[in-house]
Amino acid sequence: MTRQRAFTGYLPLAAKVAFAVATAVLAAACGSSTSPSSSAPSSGTASAGVAQAQAVVARESRATTSFPPPGPPINVRSLRGKSVWYIPLSLSVPVFAISNGTLTTALSRAGLIEHSCSGDASPSTTAACINQAVGAGAGAIVTDAIPVAMAANAFANAESHHIPVLVQDQLPPTSGPGMVQGSGDDRLTYQPLQAANLPRGAAYWTIADSHGKANVMLEPYTDSPSTLSYMDSTTALFKRLCPACALSDQKIGIATASLAASQTSSALLSHPNVNYVLPEYDALDQGVGQGIQQAGFASKVKVATSAGDLPALQAIKAGRISVDAGEDFPYIGWADADEAMRMMLGKPIVPEKPPLRLFTAANVSSLSLTAAAQASGEWYGSGAYTSMFEHLWGLK
């Protein structure tokens, strides 16, 4: 008898655009809370926090050149000929298309076949994709930025057929469909990747840039429990490392994207001393930028965001954004392949840590800001991780 799992975010993305889940599932209301928060610091605490932030910024601004294996070696030769289905929230989102392409390459090196099916941000289409994979006898299914609750019956169908499912860019839910012990097992597991560390990267930069004295407007995404959780983690980081920072917040969301400009403008006018605005991910950067302009704050605030999207890096070069914390999307396809094959072999999952990088005017100027360069992963440094994974899988 199939176990009934009780769900949901990284969405992230984002960091990636896991946040786009809101277009299909309204996991939370798009309210706002703009009460400032700060506490009296000791000079020792404040200076130590700034020093830590500066060290992180210096480290994360550099390209990655070494890639330690994420876990113990596995022998994947017995999996030749099997298929893995990749079902993202929407293949029209460029970062998902990039991960899809590198997942295809990684699996082909191991002799596996990749199939993709776009969920199109629709519960019914997502369910149809999962059920199609089940009907085709998939060896494993990788979903990306899709809460289990969005297609709970389809996920249950995969489980009843003993097909491993990797739920990427999401945190395990605390209740409801898809609830697991820890991060899951070889039947259903969650892999949030670097989602929480992306907005935290923007926070580290803000603390360092302001020397511990920022007046910050946080803009958490209400699109899933995970995005809210990631910004809670970012808020906690500010309070720990930057006790002199003043914090306020304005919640925004993809489901109400057209309101991002007015919400941002109104929040800034209510908090005239704000000098840093931190939208959680890049998806709403345009609306946030419009709101900053409408409020007359363009020369008053610095924007720190995350996800590493091409338009955001172009905006850094143009001087409209100060920093963007990005995650190496091409690497993610290889990480997904590693996790999926471990699950198919009945092995424990391992923490996958795609390279992160903080992009600023100092390093963006040396990058090729094109879609092709983004898809290649060259913004993050070496592509030597491909050989690392092939050795890890016993292929070299």
Buried (B, 14 or more C-beta within 10 A) or exposed (E): EEEEBEBBBBBBBBBBBBBBBBBBBBBBEBEBEBEBEBEEBEEEBBEEBBBBBBEBBEEBBEBBEEBEEBBEEBEBEEBEEBBBBBBBBBBEBBBBBBBBBBBBBBBEBBBBBBBBBBBBBBBEBBBBBBBBBBEEEBBBBBBBBBBBBBBBEBBBBBBEEEBBBBBBBBBBBEEBBBBBEEBBBBBBBBBBBBBBBBBBBBBBBBBBBBBBBBBBBBBBBBBBBBBBBBBEBBBEBBBEBBBBBBBBBBBBBBBBBEBBBBBBBBBBBBBEEBBBBBBBBBBBBBBBBBBBBBBEBEEBBBBBBBBBBBBBBBBBBEEBBBBBBBBBBBBBBBBBBBBBBBBBBEBEBBEBBBBBBBBBEEBBEEBEBEEEBBBBBBBBBBBEBBEBBBEBBEBE
